[in-house]
Amino acid sequence: MYVVTVEFVVKAGHAAEFLPAMIENARASLEREPGCRQFDVCTDPHDPHAIFLYELYDDRAAFDAHLATAHFKAFDAKVGPWVERKTVRLYTRAQ
């Protein structure tokens, strides 16, 4: 399995609009992408501008397919101006 984590820091004043867009992207990924097995959207209870994603795909090809979807491209274009920082980490699951 291929694991993707993403840490977002959302610009001040955009957390309320970022989170619903992120949740919709996660829902679309799970519903429309056969290689997407898990897509958790997590928030920091003390900082509404800190968003953490945990995504699980069958393999790297499934993740690459995710990046090529229309729903991801639309999400990425929409939220890009709202993001202060984005850190993506890629892993393979050991078990």
N, C-alpha and C positions, 0 to 999 in steps of 0.2 A: 504494500500500500504506500501511496505517496501522500505526504503530509505537508500542508501549507499553513503557516501562521502569518498573520498580518497584524501589525500594530499601527493604528491610525491615531494621530493627534489632529482633531478637528479645530479649525479656526474659531475663535470666539464669535458667538452669535449664529453659528451654523449647526450646532449639535442637534437641535430640534428637527431640522430638515434632513440632516445626514442620516440619522438612525432609521427612519422609515424607508429611505431609499436603499440602505444597506440590507435591511430585513427583506425587502422585496427582491433584491438581487439574490440573496441566499435562497429564498423560496423558489424563484425561477430556476436556479441552478439545480436544486434537489428534484424539482418536478420535470425538468426538460433534458437533463444531462444524465445519461445512463451510467457514466463513469464517476459521477459525484455521489459519494456515499454518506457524507456528513458535512454540514456547513453550520457551525455554531457562531452566533454573533453575541459577543459578551461586552458588557459595560462595566466600567469602574464605578462602584457605588459612591465614591468620593469625588469623582471627576467626570462630568458628563461629556468632556471633550476627548476622553481616552476610550477607544473602541478596540477590542481584540477579536480576531477571527481565528477559528480552528477549522480547517477544511481537510477532508479526507477523500482522496481519489484512488481509482484502481491503479493508476500508473501515471508517469509523466505525460504520456500522450493524452490521457483524459484531462489533465490540468491544462495542457496546451489547447485542447478543444474548448475548454471553458473560456479561456482568454479570447478565443475567436468568435464566441457567440454574440449575437446581436444584443441580447439583454445585458451582457457584461460591458460591451463597448458603449452602450447608451448610458449605463450606470457610471462608468469611469469618466465619460465626458461630462456628465451632469455634476458629479461630486468633486471633480478635480479642483475647481476654484475654492472649494470649502476646506481642503486638506492642507494643514500646516506641514505635516510630516507623515510619511508612510514607510514602514519597515517590513519587508517581506523576507521570510525565512523558509527554506525548502528542506525537507527531510524524507528519509525512507523509514517506515516503521520497522523496528527491530524484531517484533514478535507477531 
